[in-house]
Amino acid sequence: MCKAKSKTGSEAFRATHNVSFEGPAAVVVGPVEKDLCQRCNPCFDERAFISFGEVKRHILVADRNIFVFLDVMGHSPLYTLTLSDLVPEIEDPNNPDFYSHTISPEANTGFRTMAFAAQSKESLESVLLKNRKGKIAFQFVFDKSVVGDDVVDRFLAAITPPET
């Protein structure tokens, strides 16, 4: 006797919601915590590094919400983000936000104050979701070599409300 294959949480979710975007992304909650010395002397501040794999999640965007699953086989979302008060911003890799994380940095790219500041791998692109005060609430990083060069455009189209 063969058992019917049960759907994963994300598969079941797709069956009941209008999903406008889906894919893997590194997801970081909140900004880098800086102490007083780091805030007062940014020239001595090193970037906060995180491995892409360490924070890799599976995300689905539906109904102006982002559902973050541990992975594509996850049974239920780890958490849900409501986008109503968040403003997306594509991070400039050559001039990263002071409070953002550097995800999977390239080797030997120097310190923040050097001409070639520590940067994420070239295939990674970061989108910051900031609150109305301009502070980082979430950072999403996409690997374009895995999900395509247009991944950020597709993500932004899914999270940006249509103009009326």
QUISUL-V716123 format. One record per residue. N is the residue number from 1. SS is DSSP state (H for helix, E for strand, C for the rest). OMEGA is omega in whole degrees, 0 to 359 (999 if undefined). Layout:
N,SS,OMEGA + N,SS,OMEGA
This chain:
1,C,183 + 2,C,178 + 3,C,175 + 4,C,180 + 5,C,179 + 6,C,180 + 7,C,173 + 8,C,180 + 9,H,181 + 10,H,176 + 11,H,178 + 12,H,179 + 13,H,179 + 14,H,181 + 15,H,184 + 16,H,181 + 17,C,176 + 18,C,184 + 19,E,181 + 20,E,176 + 21,E,176 + 22,E,176 + 23,E,178 + 24,E,176 + 25,E,170 + 26,E,182 + 27,E,179 + 28,E,180 + 29,E,175 + 30,C,180 + 31,C,172 + 32,C,176 + 33,C,180 + 34,C,176 + 35,C,184 + 36,H,180 + 37,H,180 + 38,H,180 + 39,H,183 + 40,H,182 + 41,C,184 + 42,H,180 + 43,H,178 + 44,H,184 + 45,C,173 + 46,C,178 + 47,C,175 + 48,C,183 + 49,E,175 + 50,E,175 + 51,C,178 + 52,C,182 + 53,C,181 + 54,C,183 + 55,C,180 + 56,E,179 + 57,E,174 + 58,E,183 + 59,E,173 + 60,E,177 + 61,E,178 + 62,E,174 + 63,C,179 + 64,C,175 + 65,E,173 + 66,E,179 + 67,E,185 + 68,E,178 + 69,E,177 + 70,C,176 + 71,C,184 + 72,C,180 + 73,C,182 + 74,C,182 + 75,C,177 + 76,C,181 + 77,C,173 + 78,C,177 + 79,E,181 + 80,E,178 + 81,E,173 + 82,E,188 + 83,C,187 + 84,C,182 + 85,C,182 + 86,C,182 + 87,E,180 + 88,E,177 + 89,E,176 + 90,E,182 + 91,C,176 + 92,C,182 + 93,C,179 + 94,C,180 + 95,C,186 + 96,C,176 + 97,C,182 + 98,C,185 + 99,C,178 + 100,C,177 + 101,C,171 + 102,E,183 + 103,E,179 + 104,C,184 + 105,E,172 + 106,C,178 + 107,C,173 + 108,C,177 + 109,C,171 + 110,C,180 + 111,C,182 + 112,C,186 + 113,C,180 + 114,C,182 + 115,C,179 + 116,C,182 + 117,C,179 + 118,C,185 + 119,C,173 + 120,E,177 + 121,C,183 + 122,C,182 + 123,C,182 + 124,E,177 + 125,E,188 + 126,E,173 + 127,E,177 + 128,E,171 + 129,E,184 + 130,E,176 + 131,C,184 + 132,C,178 + 133,C,179 + 134,C,180 + 135,C,181 + 136,E,174 + 137,E,180 + 138,E,175 + 139,E,177 + 140,E,180 + 141,E,183 + 142,E,176 + 143,E,184 + 144,H,180 + 145,H,180 + 146,H,187 + 147,H,175 + 148,C,182 + 149,C,183 + 150,C,186 + 151,H,181 + 152,H,177 + 153,H,179 + 154,H,178 + 155,H,180 + 156,H,178 + 157,H,182 + 158,H,185 + 159,H,181 + 160,C,180 + 161,C,179 + 162,C,179 + 163,C,181 + 164,C,999
